[in-house]
Amino acid sequence: MGNKTLPIPNWQGRDWFYPQDYPLSKTVGEWLLEEDSMTSRCERYCHEVTVQPQFEGYISAESLSRESSELPTDRRYWIREILLFGDNIPWLWARTVVPEQTLSGPELNLMTLGTTPLGRYLFNQAELERDYIQVSSLDGLWGRRSRLRLSGKPLLLTEIFLPSAPLY
């Protein structure tokens, strides 16, 4: 997707997700509302999870678009977009948005993950909190986004499940 505005609009919270009459399978709900590492969940469905970075770099605050409402205002933001593969099959497209002010101390490691899955890094940190999970769907693809905090410093993670993902 390469540093473009995300195609999935209308993010909804948990309250929207579980009304009695919503025709959504329990399996899809469990994937979308996973509180632990999505990397770990994917590893249960394949032999090997790999990551292929698509874009890494800073963008200006003006380029952030609708994601800016979820993060503190900053001069620029570190963006990391990746494809996550399960046994060489693309399962997930993910975008991490990190305000520059978050990138101090140990959090500087977020800029050097390379082919390491974000979840493998994040969920090994003692000071990780998740503020929320929101979900949405567009053209049959499910997505979720979370604001996470490392030592109280925010970042936004968006994950779009590709057609070959075990979620479907």
DSSP file (Angstrom, degrees, kcal/mol; ACC not computed):
  #  RESIDUE AA STRUCTURE BP1 BP2  ACC     N-H-->O    O-->H-N    N-H-->O    O-->H-N    TCO  KAPPA ALPHA  PHI   PSI    X-CA   Y-CA   Z-CA
    1    1 A M              0   0    0      0, 0.0     4,-0.0     0, 0.0    92,-0.0   0.000 360.0 360.0 360.0 -26.9    0.0    0.0    0.0
    2    2 A G        -     0   0    0      1,-0.2    53,-0.0     2,-0.0     0, 0.0   0.915 360.0 -41.0  57.2  67.3    3.1    2.2    0.4
    3    3 A N  S    S+     0   0    0      1,-0.2     2,-0.3    52,-0.1    -1,-0.2   0.881  98.7 134.9  55.3  47.0    2.5    5.1    2.7
    4    4 A K        -     0   0    0      1,-0.1    -1,-0.2    60,-0.0     2,-0.1  -0.750  67.4 -76.1-117.0 167.7   -1.0    6.0    1.4
    5    5 A T        -     0   0    0     -2,-0.3    60,-0.1     1,-0.1    -1,-0.1  -0.432  60.3-104.0 -61.8 135.8   -4.2    6.8    3.1
    6    6 A L        -     0   0    0      1,-0.1    -1,-0.1    -2,-0.1    60,-0.1  -0.383  21.8-141.9 -66.3 138.6   -5.7    3.6    4.5
    7    7 A P  S    S+     0   0    0      0, 0.0    -1,-0.1     0, 0.0    -2,-0.1   0.595  76.0  88.4 -79.8  -9.8   -8.6    2.3    2.5
    8    8 A I        +     0   0    0    128,-0.1     3,-0.2   130,-0.1     2,-0.1  -0.799  57.0 178.5 -97.5 115.1  -10.7    1.1    5.5
    9    9 A P        +     0   0    0      0, 0.0   128,-0.2     0, 0.0     0, 0.0  -0.308  48.9  49.2 -96.0-176.5  -13.0    3.8    7.0
   10   10 A N        -     0   0    0      1,-0.2   127,-0.2    -2,-0.1     2,-0.1   0.888  66.4-160.8  56.4  54.1  -15.5    3.7    9.8
   11   11 A W        -     0   0    0     -3,-0.2     2,-0.3   125,-0.1   125,-0.2  -0.450  10.2-161.7 -65.4 137.4  -13.5    2.1   12.6
   12   12 A Q  B     -A  135   0A   0    123,-2.5   123,-2.8    -2,-0.1     2,-0.0  -0.923  10.0-127.1-125.7 147.7  -15.8    0.7   15.3
   13   13 A G    >>  -     0   0    0     -2,-0.3     4,-1.0   121,-0.2     3,-0.9  -0.189  41.4 -85.7 -83.3-179.6  -15.2   -0.2   18.9
   14   14 A R  H 3> S+     0   0    0    119,-0.4     4,-1.1     1,-0.2     3,-0.3   0.810 121.2  65.8 -57.0 -35.4  -16.0   -3.5   20.7
   15   15 A D  H 34 S+     0   0    0      1,-0.3     3,-0.3     2,-0.2    -1,-0.2   0.870 103.9  46.0 -59.9 -36.8  -19.5   -2.4   21.5
   16   16 A W  H <4 S+     0   0    0     -3,-0.9    -1,-0.3     1,-0.2    -2,-0.2   0.819 106.2  62.7 -70.0 -30.8  -20.4   -2.4   17.8
   17   17 A F  H  < S+     0   0    0     -4,-1.0    -2,-0.2    -3,-0.3    -1,-0.2   0.754 102.9  42.2 -75.0 -27.7  -18.7   -5.7   17.2
   18   18 A Y     <  +     0   0    0     -4,-1.1    -1,-0.2    -3,-0.3    -2,-0.1  -0.037  67.4 142.5-117.0  33.4  -20.8   -8.0   19.4
   19   19 A P    >   -     0   0    0      0, 0.0     3,-1.6     0, 0.0    -3,-0.0  -0.438  60.3-115.7 -67.4 152.7  -24.5   -7.1   19.0
   20   20 A Q  T 3  S+     0   0    0      1,-0.3     0, 0.0    -2,-0.1     0, 0.0   0.832 111.8  47.7 -58.1 -35.8  -26.7  -10.2   19.0
   21   21 A D  T 3  S+     0   0    0      2,-0.1    -1,-0.3     0, 0.0    -3,-0.0   0.380  79.7 114.3 -93.7   7.0  -27.9   -9.8   15.4
   22   22 A Y    <   -     0   0    0     -3,-1.6     2,-2.3     1,-0.1    -5,-0.0  -0.681  64.9-138.6 -81.4 121.7  -24.5   -9.2   13.8
   23   23 A P        +     0   0    0      0, 0.0     2,-0.4     0, 0.0    -1,-0.1  -0.382  54.8 131.7 -80.6  65.8  -23.8  -12.1   11.5
   24   24 A L        -     0   0    0     -2,-2.3    -2,-0.1    -7,-0.1     2,-0.0  -0.951  56.5-118.0-121.4 135.7  -20.1  -12.6   12.3
   25   25 A S     >  -     0   0    0     -2,-0.4     4,-2.0     1,-0.1     5,-0.1  -0.321  18.9-123.1 -71.1 154.2  -18.5  -15.8   13.1
   26   26 A K  H  > S+     0   0    0      1,-0.2     4,-2.5     2,-0.2     5,-0.2   0.866 111.9  58.3 -61.2 -36.9  -16.9  -16.4   16.5
   27   27 A T  H  > S+     0   0    0      2,-0.2     4,-2.0     1,-0.2    -1,-0.2   0.928 105.8  47.1 -61.0 -47.4  -13.6  -17.2   14.8
   28   28 A V  H  > S+     0   0    0      1,-0.2     4,-2.7     2,-0.2     5,-0.2   0.924 112.2  51.3 -60.8 -44.2  -13.5  -13.8   13.0
   29   29 A G  H  X S+     0   0    0     -4,-2.0     4,-2.2     1,-0.2    -1,-0.2   0.896 107.9  51.8 -59.9 -41.8  -14.3  -12.1   16.3
   30   30 A E  H  < S+     0   0    0     -4,-2.5    -1,-0.2     2,-0.2    -2,-0.2   0.885 112.4  46.1 -64.6 -38.2  -11.5  -13.9   18.1
   31   31 A W  H >< S+     0   0    0     -4,-2.0     3,-1.3     1,-0.2    -2,-0.2   0.954 114.8  45.7 -66.7 -49.4   -9.0  -12.9   15.5
   32   32 A L  H 3< S+     0   0    0     -4,-2.7    -2,-0.2     1,-0.3    -1,-0.2   0.823 117.7  42.4 -67.7 -31.4  -10.0   -9.3   15.4
   33   33 A L  T 3< S+     0   0    0     -4,-2.2    -1,-0.3    -5,-0.2    -2,-0.2   0.183  77.9 145.3-102.9  17.7  -10.2   -8.8   19.1
   34   34 A E    <   -     0   0    0     -3,-1.3     4,-0.1     1,-0.2    -3,-0.1  -0.364  30.3-168.4 -55.9 123.3   -7.0  -10.7   20.0
   35   35 A E        +     0   0    0     -2,-0.1    -1,-0.2     2,-0.1     3,-0.1   0.734  66.8  63.1 -87.7 -25.4   -5.4   -8.9   22.9
   36   36 A D  S    S-     0   0    0      1,-0.2     2,-0.2     2,-0.0    83,-0.0  -0.066 110.0 -49.1 -85.9-168.0   -2.1  -10.8   22.7
   37   37 A S     >  -     0   0    0      1,-0.2     4,-1.8    82,-0.1    -1,-0.2  -0.465  37.3-151.4 -68.0 127.4    0.4  -10.6   19.9
   38   38 A M  H  > S+     0   0    0     -2,-0.2     4,-2.6     2,-0.2     5,-0.2   0.828  99.9  60.1 -66.2 -31.5   -1.1  -11.2   16.4
   39   39 A T  H  > S+     0   0    0      2,-0.2     4,-2.1     1,-0.2    -1,-0.2   0.940 105.2  47.2 -59.0 -47.5    2.3  -12.6   15.4
   40   40 A S  H  > S+     0   0    0      1,-0.2     4,-0.8     2,-0.2    -2,-0.2   0.895 111.1  51.3 -62.4 -40.3    2.0  -15.3   18.1
   41   41 A R  H >< S+     0   0    0     -4,-1.8     3,-1.0     1,-0.2     4,-0.3   0.932 110.2  48.8 -63.3 -44.1   -1.6  -16.1   16.9
   42   42 A C  H >< S+     0   0    0     -4,-2.6     3,-2.0     1,-0.3     4,-0.2   0.867 102.4  63.0 -62.3 -36.4   -0.4  -16.4   13.3
   43   43 A E  H >< S+     0   0    0     -4,-2.1     3,-0.7     1,-0.3    -1,-0.3   0.730  93.6  63.2 -63.6 -20.6    2.4  -18.7   14.5
   44   44 A R  T << S+     0   0    0     -3,-1.0    -1,-0.3    -4,-0.8    -2,-0.2   0.619 104.5  47.8 -76.0 -11.5   -0.2  -21.2   15.7
   45   45 A Y  T <  S+     0   0    0     -3,-2.0     2,-0.3    -4,-0.3    -1,-0.2   0.297 116.7  26.3-113.4   7.3   -1.4  -21.7   12.1
   46   46 A C  S <  S-     0   0    0     -3,-0.7     3,-0.1    -4,-0.2    40,-0.0  -0.945  72.5-113.7-156.9 174.9    1.8  -22.2   10.2
   47   47 A H  S    S+     0   0    0     -2,-0.3     2,-0.4     1,-0.3    -1,-0.1   0.820  98.6  20.2 -84.8 -34.0    5.4  -23.4   10.5
   48   48 A E        -     0   0    0     -6,-0.1    39,-3.2    -3,-0.1     2,-0.5  -0.985  57.9-159.4-145.6 129.8    7.0  -20.0    9.9
   49   49 A V  E     +B   86   0A   0     -2,-0.4     2,-0.3    37,-0.2    37,-0.2  -0.921  22.6 177.3-103.2 128.9    6.0  -16.4   10.1
   50   50 A T  E     -B   85   0A   0     35,-2.1    35,-3.2    -2,-0.5     2,-0.4  -0.911  18.0-142.7-129.8 159.6    8.1  -13.9    8.2
   51   51 A V  E     -B   84   0A   0     64,-0.5    33,-0.2    -2,-0.3    -2,-0.0  -0.967   6.1-166.2-124.9 137.4    7.9  -10.2    7.6
   52   52 A Q  E     -B   83   0A   0     31,-2.6    31,-1.9    -2,-0.4    63,-0.1  -0.941  23.0-135.4-122.1 107.2    8.7   -8.2    4.4
   53   53 A P  E     +B   82   0A   0      0, 0.0    29,-0.3     0, 0.0     3,-0.1  -0.360  22.7 179.8 -60.7 138.3    9.0   -4.5    5.0
   54   54 A Q  E     -     0   0A   0     27,-3.7     2,-0.3     1,-0.4    28,-0.2   0.696  69.0  -0.8-106.9 -34.7    7.2   -2.4    2.3
   55   55 A F  E     +B   81   0A   0     26,-1.8    26,-3.0     2,-0.0    -1,-0.4  -0.953  57.3 175.1-158.2 137.0    8.0    1.1    3.6
   56   56 A E  E     +B   80   0A   0     -2,-0.3     2,-0.3    24,-0.2    24,-0.2  -0.967  36.6  84.7-143.1 129.6    9.9    2.5    6.5
   57   57 A G  E     -B   79   0A   0     22,-2.1    22,-3.1    -2,-0.3     2,-0.2  -0.919  69.4 -64.6 162.8 174.4   10.6    6.2    7.1
   58   58 A Y  E     -B   78   0A   0     -2,-0.3     2,-0.3    20,-0.2    20,-0.2  -0.593  38.0-172.4 -85.0 145.9    9.4    9.5    8.4
   59   59 A I  E     -B   77   0A   0     18,-2.3    18,-2.6    -2,-0.2     2,-0.1  -0.941  28.6-104.7-128.8 158.3    6.4   11.4    7.1
   60   60 A S  E >   -B   76   0A   0     -2,-0.3     3,-0.9    16,-0.2     4,-0.4  -0.339  30.2-110.4 -76.9 162.3    5.2   14.9    8.0
   61   61 A A  G >  S+     0   0    0     14,-1.5     3,-1.3     1,-0.2     4,-0.4   0.857 118.7  59.5 -59.3 -35.9    2.3   15.5   10.2
   62   62 A E  G 3  S+     0   0    0      1,-0.3     3,-0.5    13,-0.2    -1,-0.2   0.781 101.6  54.5 -65.0 -26.8    0.4   16.9    7.2
   63   63 A S  G <  S+     0   0    0     -3,-0.9    -1,-0.3     1,-0.2    -2,-0.2   0.511  87.4  82.8 -83.8  -5.2    0.8   13.5    5.4
   64   64 A L    X   -     0   0    0     -3,-1.3     3,-1.1    -4,-0.4    -1,-0.2   0.777  67.4-179.8 -76.4 -27.3   -0.8   11.6    8.3
   65   65 A S  G >   -     0   0    0     -3,-0.5     3,-1.6    -4,-0.4     4,-0.2  -0.328  62.6  -5.6  63.5-139.4   -4.4   12.1    7.3
   66   66 A R  G >  S+     0   0    0      1,-0.3     3,-1.2     2,-0.2    -1,-0.2   0.685 122.5  72.1 -66.9 -19.8   -7.2   10.6    9.6
   67   67 A E  G X  S+     0   0    0     -3,-1.1     3,-2.0     1,-0.2     4,-0.4   0.745  79.2  78.3 -66.3 -21.5   -4.7    8.7   11.8
   68   68 A S  G X  S+     0   0    0     -3,-1.6     3,-1.1     1,-0.3    -1,-0.2   0.783  81.9  64.6 -60.8 -27.1   -3.6   12.0   13.3
   69   69 A S  G <  S+     0   0    0     -3,-1.2    -1,-0.3     1,-0.2    -2,-0.2   0.670 100.7  52.8 -70.2 -14.3   -6.8   12.0   15.5
   70   70 A E  G <  S+     0   0    0     -3,-2.0    -1,-0.2    -4,-0.2    -2,-0.2   0.500 109.6  49.6 -97.3  -5.9   -5.5    8.9   17.3
   71   71 A L  S <  S-     0   0    0     -3,-1.1     3,-0.1    -4,-0.4    27,-0.0  -0.892  91.3 -91.6-132.7 158.2   -2.1   10.2   18.2
   72   72 A P        -     0   0    0      0, 0.0     2,-0.2     0, 0.0    -2,-0.1  -0.364  54.7 -93.8 -65.8 151.1   -0.5   13.3   19.9
   73   73 A T        +     0   0    0     -4,-0.1     2,-0.3    26,-0.1     3,-0.1  -0.443  56.8 164.1 -65.8 135.1    0.4   16.1   17.5
   74   74 A D        -     0   0    0     -2,-0.2   -13,-0.1     1,-0.1     3,-0.1  -0.930  49.4-111.1-146.1 167.7    4.1   15.9   16.5
   75   75 A R  S    S-     0   0    0     -2,-0.3   -14,-1.5     1,-0.2     2,-0.3   0.897  96.9  -6.6 -70.0 -41.5    6.3   17.4   13.8
   76   76 A R  E     -B   60   0A   0    -16,-0.2    24,-2.0   -15,-0.1     2,-0.4  -0.962  64.1-138.1-152.0 167.0    6.8   14.0   12.0
   77   77 A Y  E     -BC  59  99A   0    -18,-2.6   -18,-2.3    -2,-0.3     2,-0.5  -0.977  17.0-125.9-133.9 139.6    5.9   10.3   12.4
   78   78 A W  E     -BC  58  98A   0     20,-3.1    20,-2.7    -2,-0.4     2,-0.4  -0.751  30.4-162.5 -84.3 128.1    7.9    7.1   11.8
   79   79 A I  E     -BC  57  97A   0    -22,-3.1   -22,-2.1    -2,-0.5     2,-0.4  -0.924  13.0-178.5-114.7 136.0    5.9    4.8    9.5
   80   80 A R  E     -BC  56  96A   0     16,-2.0    16,-2.8    -2,-0.4     2,-0.4  -0.968   3.1-177.7-133.0 119.4    6.5    1.1    9.0
   81   81 A E  E     +BC  55  95A   0    -26,-3.0   -27,-3.7    -2,-0.4   -26,-1.8  -0.965  13.9 166.6-116.8 132.8    4.4   -0.8    6.6
   82   82 A I  E     -BC  53  94A   0     12,-2.4    12,-2.3    -2,-0.4     2,-0.5  -0.909  34.8-131.2-138.5 162.9    4.9   -4.6    6.2
   83   83 A L  E     -BC  52  93A   0    -31,-1.9   -31,-2.6    -2,-0.3     2,-0.5  -0.983  23.6-151.3-110.3 132.8    3.5   -7.7    4.8
   84   84 A L  E     -BC  51  92A   0      8,-3.1     7,-2.8    -2,-0.5     8,-1.7  -0.912  13.1-160.8-105.2 130.2    3.3  -10.7    7.2
   85   85 A F  E     -BC  50  90A   0    -35,-3.2   -35,-2.1    -2,-0.5     2,-0.6  -0.879  14.3-155.2-113.0 140.8    3.5  -14.1    5.7
   86   86 A G  E >  S-BC  49  89A   0      3,-2.6     3,-1.3    -2,-0.4   -37,-0.2  -0.972  89.9 -19.2-109.6 115.2    2.5  -17.5    7.1
   87   87 A D  T 3  S-     0   0    0    -39,-3.2    -1,-0.2    -2,-0.6   -38,-0.1   0.914 130.1 -51.8  49.8  47.5    4.6  -20.2    5.3
   88   88 A N  T 3  S+     0   0    0    -40,-0.4    -1,-0.2     1,-0.2   -39,-0.1   0.592 114.2 118.2  68.7  14.4    5.3  -17.7    2.5
   89   89 A I  E <  S-C   86   0A   0     -3,-1.3    -3,-2.6    75,-0.0     2,-0.4  -0.951  71.9-116.6-110.2 127.1    1.6  -16.8    2.0
   90   90 A P  E     +C   85   0A   0      0, 0.0    74,-0.5     0, 0.0    -5,-0.2  -0.473  45.6 159.1 -68.1 119.2    0.7  -13.2    2.6
   91   91 A W  E     +     0   0A   0     -7,-2.8    71,-2.2    -2,-0.4     2,-0.4   0.693  56.7  23.7-108.5 -28.3   -1.7  -13.0    5.5
   92   92 A L  E     -CD  84 161A   0     -8,-1.7    -8,-3.1    69,-0.2     2,-0.5  -0.998  49.0-156.5-150.3 135.7   -1.6   -9.5    6.8
   93   93 A W  E     -CD  83 160A   0     67,-2.6    67,-3.4    -2,-0.4     2,-0.4  -0.962  28.8-174.5-106.3 132.0   -0.7   -6.0    5.8
   94   94 A A  E     -CD  82 159A   0    -12,-2.3   -12,-2.4    -2,-0.5     2,-0.4  -0.964  17.1-166.1-133.0 148.0    0.3   -3.8    8.7
   95   95 A R  E     -CD  81 158A   0     63,-2.5    63,-2.7    -2,-0.4     2,-0.5  -0.995   5.3-164.9-132.8 125.1    1.1   -0.2    9.3
   96   96 A T  E     -CD  80 157A   0    -16,-2.8   -16,-2.0    -2,-0.4     2,-0.5  -0.943   2.6-165.4-110.3 130.2    2.7    1.2   12.4
   97   97 A V  E     -CD  79 156A   0     59,-2.8    59,-2.7    -2,-0.5   -18,-0.2  -0.974   8.7-177.7-117.8 121.1    2.6    5.0   13.0
   98   98 A V  E     -C   78   0A   0    -20,-2.7   -20,-3.1    -2,-0.5    57,-0.2  -0.964  24.7-129.5-124.1 116.6    4.9    6.2   15.7
   99   99 A P  E >>  -C   77   0A   0      0, 0.0     3,-1.7     0, 0.0     4,-0.8  -0.342  25.6-120.4 -58.8 144.1    5.1    9.9   16.8
  100  100 A E  G >4 S+     0   0    0    -24,-2.0     3,-1.1     1,-0.3   -23,-0.1   0.857 113.0  61.4 -55.7 -36.0    8.7   11.2   16.8
  101  101 A Q  G 34 S+     0   0    0      1,-0.3    -1,-0.3   -25,-0.2     3,-0.1   0.723  96.8  59.8 -66.9 -19.6    8.3   12.0   20.5
  102  102 A T  G <4 S+     0   0    0     -3,-1.7     2,-2.1     1,-0.2    -1,-0.3   0.784  86.7  83.2 -72.3 -27.4    7.7    8.3   21.2
  103  103 A L    <<  +     0   0    0     -3,-1.1     2,-0.3    -4,-0.8    -1,-0.2  -0.445  65.3 108.5 -84.2  69.3   11.1    7.4   19.7
  104  104 A S  S >  S-     0   0    0     -2,-2.1     3,-1.3    -3,-0.1     5,-0.1  -0.985  74.2  -6.1-138.7 151.0   13.3    8.1   22.7
  105  105 A G  G >  S-     0   0    0     -2,-0.3     3,-1.9     1,-0.3     4,-0.2  -0.388 133.0  -9.4  65.1-142.5   15.2    5.6   24.9
  106  106 A P  G >  S+     0   0    0      0, 0.0     3,-2.0     0, 0.0    -1,-0.3   0.754 125.5  74.7 -60.4 -24.5   14.5    1.9   24.3
  107  107 A E  G X  S+     0   0    0     -3,-1.3     3,-1.8     1,-0.3     4,-0.2   0.637  73.6  81.5 -67.1 -12.0   11.6    2.9   21.9
  108  108 A L  G X  S+     0   0    0     -3,-1.9     3,-1.9     1,-0.3    -1,-0.3   0.758  75.2  76.2 -59.6 -23.2   14.2    3.9   19.3
  109  109 A N  G X  S+     0   0    0     -3,-2.0     3,-1.7     1,-0.3    -1,-0.3   0.732  75.7  75.6 -60.9 -21.7   14.3    0.1   18.6
  110  110 A L  G X  S+     0   0    0     -3,-1.8     3,-0.6     1,-0.3    -1,-0.3   0.758  91.3  56.1 -60.7 -23.2   11.0    0.5   16.7
  111  111 A M  G <  S+     0   0    0     -3,-1.9    -1,-0.3    -4,-0.2    -2,-0.2   0.556 108.1  46.5 -85.2  -8.2   13.0    2.1   13.9
  112  112 A T  G <  S+     0   0    0     -3,-1.7    -1,-0.2    -4,-0.2    -2,-0.2   0.040  70.8 113.3-124.5  27.3   15.4   -0.9   13.5
  113  113 A L    X   +     0   0    0     -3,-0.6     3,-2.6     1,-0.2     2,-0.2   0.824  40.4 167.8 -71.1 -30.4   13.0   -3.9   13.5
  114  114 A G  T 3  S-     0   0    0      1,-0.3    -1,-0.2    -3,-0.1    -2,-0.0  -0.344  74.9  -7.1  56.1-119.4   13.7   -4.7    9.8
  115  115 A T  T 3  S+     0   0    0     -2,-0.2   -64,-0.5   -63,-0.1    -1,-0.3   0.307 107.6 112.3 -93.0   9.0   12.2   -8.2    9.2
  116  116 A T  S <  S-     0   0    0     -3,-2.6   -66,-0.1   -66,-0.1     2,-0.1  -0.693  76.6-114.1 -79.2 128.5   11.4   -8.8   12.9
  117  117 A P     >  -     0   0    0      0, 0.0     4,-1.3     0, 0.0     3,-0.4  -0.387  17.2-130.1 -61.7 139.0    7.6   -8.9   13.5
  118  118 A L  H  > S+     0   0    0      1,-0.2     4,-3.3     2,-0.2     3,-0.4   0.894 106.9  56.8 -56.2 -42.9    6.4   -5.9   15.6
  119  119 A G  H  > S+     0   0    0      1,-0.2     4,-2.2     2,-0.2    -1,-0.2   0.861 100.7  56.6 -60.1 -36.6    4.5   -8.2   17.9
  120  120 A R  H  4 S+     0   0    0     -3,-0.4    -1,-0.2     1,-0.2    -2,-0.2   0.873 115.7  38.2 -63.2 -35.7    7.6  -10.2   18.7
  121  121 A Y  H >< S+     0   0    0     -4,-1.3     3,-1.4    -3,-0.4    -2,-0.2   0.953 118.0  46.8 -76.9 -53.7    9.2   -7.0   19.9
  122  122 A L  H >< S+     0   0    0     -4,-3.3     3,-2.0     1,-0.3    -3,-0.2   0.898 108.2  52.9 -58.9 -46.1    6.2   -5.3   21.6
  123  123 A F  T 3< S+     0   0    0     -4,-2.2    -1,-0.3     1,-0.3    -2,-0.1   0.390 102.1  60.8 -81.3   7.5    5.0   -8.3   23.6
  124  124 A N  T <  S+     0   0    0     -3,-1.4     2,-0.4    -5,-0.1    -1,-0.3   0.281  85.3  98.3-104.3   6.0    8.4   -8.8   25.1
  125  125 A Q    X   -     0   0    0     -3,-2.0     3,-0.7     1,-0.1    26,-0.0  -0.805  67.0-147.5 -97.2 133.3    8.3   -5.3   26.6
  126  126 A A  T 3  S+     0   0    0     -2,-0.4     2,-0.4     1,-0.2    -1,-0.1   0.827  93.5  54.9 -66.9 -32.6    7.3   -5.0   30.3
  127  127 A E  T 3  S+     0   0    0      2,-0.0    24,-2.8    24,-0.0    25,-0.5  -0.263  75.8 132.6-102.1  46.6    5.7   -1.6   29.9
  128  128 A L  E <   + E   0 150A   0     -3,-0.7     2,-0.3    -2,-0.4    22,-0.2  -0.851  24.8 170.8-101.7 131.1    3.2   -2.4   27.1
  129  129 A E  E     - E   0 149A   0     20,-2.1    20,-2.8    -2,-0.5     2,-0.5  -0.969  24.0-143.3-132.7 150.1   -0.5   -1.3   27.3
  130  130 A R  E     - E   0 148A   0     -2,-0.3    18,-0.2    18,-0.2     3,-0.1  -0.972   7.3-169.1-114.3 122.9   -3.3   -1.4   24.7
  131  131 A D  E     -     0   0A   0     16,-3.1     2,-0.3    -2,-0.5    -1,-0.1   0.895  65.9 -30.0 -74.8 -41.2   -5.7    1.5   24.9
  132  132 A Y  E     - E   0 147A   0     15,-0.8    15,-0.9     2,-0.0     2,-0.4  -0.987  44.9-132.1-166.3 164.3   -8.3    0.0   22.5
  133  133 A I  E     - E   0 146A   0     -2,-0.3  -119,-0.4    13,-0.2     2,-0.3  -0.999  23.9-173.3-124.7 131.7   -9.0   -2.2   19.5
  134  134 A Q  E     - E   0 145A   0     11,-2.8    11,-2.4    -2,-0.4     2,-0.3  -0.930   6.1-159.2-120.6 149.7  -11.2   -1.0   16.7
  135  135 A V  E     +AE  12 144A   0   -123,-2.8  -123,-2.5    -2,-0.3     2,-0.3  -0.885  14.7 163.6-128.1 158.5  -12.4   -3.0   13.7
  136  136 A S  E     - E   0 143A   0      7,-1.9     7,-2.5    -2,-0.3     2,-0.3  -0.967  18.9-145.0-161.3 169.4  -13.7   -2.4   10.3
  137  137 A S  E     + E   0 142A   0     -2,-0.3     2,-0.3  -128,-0.2     5,-0.2  -0.997  13.3 175.5-144.7 144.4  -14.4   -4.1    6.9
  138  138 A L  E >  S- E   0 141A   0      3,-2.0     3,-2.1    -2,-0.3  -130,-0.1  -0.949  73.5  -9.4-150.5 129.4  -14.2   -3.0    3.3
  139  139 A D  T 3  S-     0   0    0     -2,-0.3     3,-0.1     1,-0.3    -1,-0.0   0.847 129.0 -53.8  51.8  38.6  -14.7   -5.1    0.2
  140  140 A G  T 3  S+     0   0    0      1,-0.2     2,-0.5    23,-0.0    -1,-0.3   0.433 111.4 118.8  81.2  -1.3  -14.7   -8.3    2.3
  141  141 A L  E <   -E  138   0A   0     -3,-2.1    -3,-2.0    19,-0.0     2,-0.3  -0.856  53.9-144.0-100.8 131.4  -11.4   -7.6    4.0
  142  142 A W  E     +E  137   0A   0     -2,-0.5    19,-2.9    19,-0.4     2,-0.3  -0.671  20.7 179.4 -90.7 147.5  -11.4   -7.3    7.8
  143  143 A G  E     -EF 136 160A   0     -7,-2.5    -7,-1.9    -2,-0.3     2,-0.3  -0.956   9.9-168.6-140.6 161.0   -9.0   -4.9    9.6
  144  144 A R  E     -EF 135 159A   0     15,-2.5    15,-3.3    -2,-0.3     2,-0.3  -0.984   2.7-163.8-144.7 154.6   -8.3   -3.8   13.1
  145  145 A R  E     -EF 134 158A   0    -11,-2.4   -11,-2.8    -2,-0.3     2,-0.4  -0.996   4.8-171.4-141.2 150.0   -6.3   -1.0   14.7
  146  146 A S  E     -EF 133 157A   0     11,-2.6    11,-2.9    -2,-0.3     2,-0.7  -0.991  21.4-139.1-137.8 141.3   -5.0   -0.5   18.2
  147  147 A R  E     -EF 132 156A   0    -15,-0.9   -16,-3.1    -2,-0.4   -15,-0.8  -0.930  33.1-174.9 -97.6 122.4   -3.4    2.3   20.0
  148  148 A L  E     -EF 130 155A   0      7,-2.5     7,-2.0    -2,-0.7     2,-0.4  -0.752  14.3-147.0-112.0 159.9   -0.6    0.8   22.1
  149  149 A R  E     -EF 129 154A   0    -20,-2.8   -20,-2.1    -2,-0.3     2,-0.6  -0.992   4.5-163.6-132.8 127.3    1.7    2.4   24.6
  150  150 A L  E >  S-EF 128 153A   0      3,-2.7     3,-2.5    -2,-0.4   -22,-0.2  -0.948  88.6 -18.6-105.1 118.0    5.3    1.5   25.4
  151  151 A S  T 3  S-     0   0    0    -24,-2.8    -1,-0.2    -2,-0.6   -23,-0.1   0.867 131.4 -52.5  49.5  38.5    6.3    3.0   28.7
  152  152 A G  T 3  S+     0   0    0    -25,-0.5    -1,-0.3     1,-0.2   -24,-0.1   0.382 112.7 123.9  82.8  -3.4    3.3    5.3   28.3
  153  153 A K  E <   - F   0 150A   0     -3,-2.5    -3,-2.7   -51,-0.1    -1,-0.2  -0.801  57.2-128.0 -96.5 128.2    4.4    6.5   24.8
  154  154 A P  E     + F   0 149A   0      0, 0.0     2,-0.3     0, 0.0    -5,-0.2  -0.336  30.6 167.1 -82.4 153.7    1.8    6.0   22.1
  155  155 A L  E     - F   0 148A   0     -7,-2.0    -7,-2.5   -57,-0.2     2,-0.5  -0.956  26.6-132.3-151.3 157.0    1.9    4.3   18.7
  156  156 A L  E     -DF  97 147A   0    -59,-2.7   -59,-2.8    -2,-0.3     2,-0.5  -0.951  17.1-168.0-117.6 127.3   -0.9    3.2   16.3
  157  157 A L  E     -DF  96 146A   0    -11,-2.9   -11,-2.6    -2,-0.5     2,-0.4  -0.966   2.3-172.9-118.5 124.5   -1.0   -0.2   14.7
  158  158 A T  E     -DF  95 145A   0    -63,-2.7   -63,-2.5    -2,-0.5     2,-0.4  -0.962   3.0-171.1-115.8 132.6   -3.3   -1.0   11.8
  159  159 A E  E     -DF  94 144A   0    -15,-3.3   -15,-2.5    -2,-0.4     2,-0.5  -0.989   5.7-166.5-127.9 126.1   -3.6   -4.6   10.5
  160  160 A I  E     -DF  93 143A   0    -67,-3.4   -67,-2.6    -2,-0.4     2,-0.6  -0.955  19.7-136.2-112.3 123.2   -5.5   -5.6    7.4
  161  161 A F  E     -D   92   0A   0    -19,-2.9   -19,-0.4    -2,-0.5   -69,-0.2  -0.687  20.0-141.7 -83.5 119.6   -6.2   -9.3    7.0
  162  162 A L    >   -     0   0    0    -71,-2.2     3,-2.5    -2,-0.6     6,-0.2  -0.353  29.3 -97.3 -78.8 161.2   -5.5  -10.4    3.4
  163  163 A P  T 3  S+     0   0    0      0, 0.0   -72,-0.1     0, 0.0    -1,-0.1   0.737 121.9  53.4 -54.5 -27.2   -7.8  -13.0    1.6
  164  164 A S  T 3  S+     0   0    0    -74,-0.5   -73,-0.1     3,-0.0   -72,-0.1   0.440  81.9 118.8 -88.8   1.3   -5.4  -15.9    2.4
  165  165 A A  S X  S-     0   0    0     -3,-2.5     3,-1.7   -74,-0.3   -74,-0.1  -0.354  74.9-121.4 -67.2 145.9   -5.3  -15.2    6.2
  166  166 A P  T 3  S+     0   0    0      0, 0.0    -1,-0.1     0, 0.0  -135,-0.0   0.660 103.5  82.6 -62.9 -14.8   -6.6  -18.0    8.5
  167  167 A L  T 3         0   0    0      1,-0.3  -136,-0.1    -5,-0.1  -135,-0.1   0.852 360.0 360.0 -54.4 -35.5   -9.2  -15.5    9.8
  168  168 A Y    <         0   0    0     -3,-1.7    -1,-0.3    -6,-0.2  -140,-0.1   0.449 360.0 360.0 -87.3 360.0  -11.3  -16.3    6.8
